[in-house]
């Protein structure tokens, strides 16, 4: 499941962006040159769409859902720590709201 998730995330972002596993079932994406919420929403929609198809495993298809938290430099912070905190708080807000939320 984690390998397929990483594969789908890398396919949903551009080569200039960076997708990485942070730990457990959490991934981070560093998006280069997305300066506004509209640009981030496009990427989030691609990520959500990439998980509409099930993930084949043995004799079944597993269903995965996403919750996404985002922070935009410099609007939401100007340090790695401040951006990470804003994105993390947004992520937990999205998790409380439900799957496939940005």
HELIX and SHEET records of a PDB file:
HELIX    1   1 UNK A    2  UNK A   12  1                                  11    
HELIX    2   2 UNK A   37  UNK A   50  1                                  14    
HELIX    3   3 UNK A   80  UNK A   97  1                                  18    
SHEET    1   A 2 UNK A  18  UNK A  23  0                                        
SHEET    2   A 2 UNK A  26  UNK A  30 -1                                        
SHEET    1   B 2 UNK A  55  UNK A  57  0                                        
SHEET    2   B 2 UNK A  60  UNK A  62 -1                                        
END                                                                             
